[in-house]
Amino acid sequence: MLKIRILLTFVLLAVMGIIFFGVGVRDKVEMSKPRGIIEDMHAEDFYDGQFVEGNIYELWDEFAYRTEDSQVKARYFALPLETSFYEDEWTIVAVSFSNSFQMATAQRMAKESDNYYRYGKEPVSWTEMHIEGKVTKLKGEQLKFFKEYVIDELELSTDNMCAYVINASNNGSGSGAMLVIGIIFAVIGLGGLAFMIVRRVLTGRF
């Protein structure tokens, strides 16, 4: 039983290593490309794994948050694309923040927008924020809440929704570490598996 557990551990390490290595390589490839400039982007410009950056001048409501151990680890906000300001209808993309300073700034920006659109109260100085982040597809509850927000709160349709999220706390700086961890895990896992297979062939047991 112990040897089976050791074998499964090596398999798990090998699989995790390959996954981490693959993610790290993909991020490195994406980071070698020019980053998308948020202010110039339309809905069709977003894709999974892309890195973007730009200045945010306006944020709308917080539509979801993620918790771990009863603590809020990320907050999700609605970002109206600046390019849609000049079009007939709004296009909304999600943006998430897991950095405490960014979360506080995002909440302040959302409150400023709410006061302006609901009550006509314009702040003395609008809050702005520069972000760099990785684009991923919205999934699960976050996608569900985003759809509900766009349809029920904004009274728009899914045509106005860009079903991606800009993860503003992931600027790709950890891709190098991901590669190293992936290599270490893969070497340990594959090396351990190779040792146990050779031992099985030579001795007839693990």
LINGIUR-V649092 format. One record per backbone hydrogen bond with DSSP energy under -1.0 kcal/mol. CO is the residue of the C=O (numbers start at 0). NH is the residue of the N-H. Records with the same first field share a line. If there is no record, write none. Layout:
CO: NH / NH
This chain:
0: 4
1: 5
2: 6
3: 7
4: 8
5: 9
6: 10
7: 11
8: 12
9: 13
10: 14
11: 15
12: 16
13: 17
14: 18
15: 19
16: 20
17: 21
18: 22
19: 23
20: 24
21: 25
22: 26
23: 27
24: 28
25: 29
26: 30
27: 31
29: 32
35: 52
36: 39
37: 40
41: 44
42: 45
46: 49
49: 134
50: 35
51: 132
52: 37
53: 130
55: 128
60: 77
63: 75
65: 72 / 73
67: 70
70: 67
73: 65
74: 96
75: 62 / 63
76: 94
77: 59
78: 92
80: 83
81: 84
83: 86
90: 80
91: 161
92: 78
93: 165
94: 76
95: 167
96: 74
98: 102
99: 103
100: 104
101: 105
102: 106
103: 107
104: 108
105: 109
106: 110
107: 111
108: 112
109: 113
110: 114
111: 115
112: 116
113: 117
114: 118 / 120
115: 119
128: 55
130: 53
132: 51
133: 166
134: 48
135: 164
138: 142
139: 143
140: 144
141: 145
142: 146
143: 147
144: 148
145: 149
146: 150
147: 151
148: 152 / 153
149: 155
156: 159
157: 160
159: 91
161: 163
162: 137
163: 93
164: 135
165: 95 / 167
166: 133 / 169
171: 174
173: 177
174: 178
175: 179
176: 180
177: 181
178: 182
179: 183
180: 184
181: 185
182: 186
183: 187
184: 188
185: 189
186: 190
187: 191
188: 192
189: 193
190: 194
191: 195
192: 196
193: 197
194: 198
195: 199
196: 200
197: 201
198: 202
199: 203
